[in-house]
Amino acid sequence: MKKLLVLFLVISANLSVAQDAVLLRLKYEKGATYDVDMNISQEMGAVMSMGMNINMDIKVLDVAEDTYDSEMKFTKMTMDMLQGGQAMSFDSTKSDDELDEAGKMMKAQMGPMLTAVIYAKGNNLGEIIEVKVEPNVAGVAEMAKQSSNVVYPKEALSVGSTWTMTKEEKGMKMAFLYTVKSITSDIIAVDLSGDVTGMATGTISGNMSIDKNSGIPMNSLIDMNMSVSGQDLKTKAVMTMVKK
């Protein structure tokens, strides 16, 4: 009887471990639309400060076995910047009459982004495979490629598991380390850390909550403390994603 009890406990423990292992995959719904809200702030002492908010709709056009096709549109952009003692502000919902001269200049630069439609193909790991922009607006394709803020590993994960991802952007290489903090029936909580090298050097920290069933990152926070040409630069990016 004692041996049977020990065997039962061993089997139960192994089943518990197996149940805790999660294979993270994006499971978008065909025809569904998701609202993405991004808030980005940057501080470089007295040199520059900037706050930017971007709203985007992502509509899933098609879903195959391990890939999906989507249509992305920017729905709103706001920016407040202070540089060299000059304040600039832009809000895409305001008319020309409501904007000052600096705001009108920023509208001329950023306005075309709001007319662009971005077609993207990605896989269920979160990698962006192809991007097409109509009309072709400079910089929008790169923004779309960077919109994927995490790429999942091929292996199953449990509490304490880690995986890595690297991004290269504007002469900087960002190496992310993701660590699974907890797993519940609904949410996978992940801690972020990492390093920045290249034209800027520094550290990365943050966290992310992922919907366990759909694999969609519901919210994320990324803090980067860097040094650029001898100046300290702090960047914070907060993103939320919800199904409409």
C-alpha angles and dihedrals in degrees: 000000000000091000090050090051092051090048090050091051092049092050091046091051092050091048090050091053091048091050091051092055111097129194104213112216133153109246106186120181117236109245094016122128123213127200115220121195119189126186116188126182131180131188125189102170113254091339100074145343126185139178121189133179123193127185120194137178118216116195118191107224099179141357124205128179096289105354137064137196120219142181118217130193132177108233101179140007131185129176136180117187136176114193130160090352092303120118119212128184135184133181119177091207092062125089123235089260090060094050127080122225093273090049091051090052091051090047090055089054100040101029096082089060089064091057095050124102114207120206113196135179117203139167131237092261090065098255117142107226104176135011129190124178125201114224095020105244117183114253097010095100090053090050090052092051090051092049089085099084097180137031115201125226122246092235127081116258136218134178108303095022118135137198135176138225133181131205129188119204133159094345094314128113115207118195113195126196115197120199123189106233101178142348124209131171090273111020140046111204115206132187120213130211135156151122139271120216136171122046087003129033128201149093137296128213136164147104142250138203116211126193104241096212101043100027090228116146100236094189139352139184123201123183120188122187108191144165117226118184090335094312123114113236123189118194127184125185122186120184133181128185125191135169113246 
